[in-house]
Amino acid sequence: MIDREKEKMVKHTTRGMSLNTHTNARKSLAKEIRDFKRQPKERRDVAGFRALVYAFSTLLHFFSFEKNIEVEERIEKIEDRLKEMEHEKH
């Protein structure tokens, strides 16, 4: 495949993707998978698609990691409050 064709594919695959939230990124990945499967096998850029899926996987992992940190912070606040309440009893 010549470079211009690859550039067109990259522009096409990045246009219209919403990656600002976990849900939007997941939906964008699902759309990319559907688009890839619709292409004729001889036109599929498997290496490019594999890289795109890996990038999505990494992004989704970061969203999950961020959410886990938020949950841990909330748990710590609850634990601190429980300790305060226990201390007030005595």
Beta strands, then each sheet from edge to edge (+ up, - down):
end
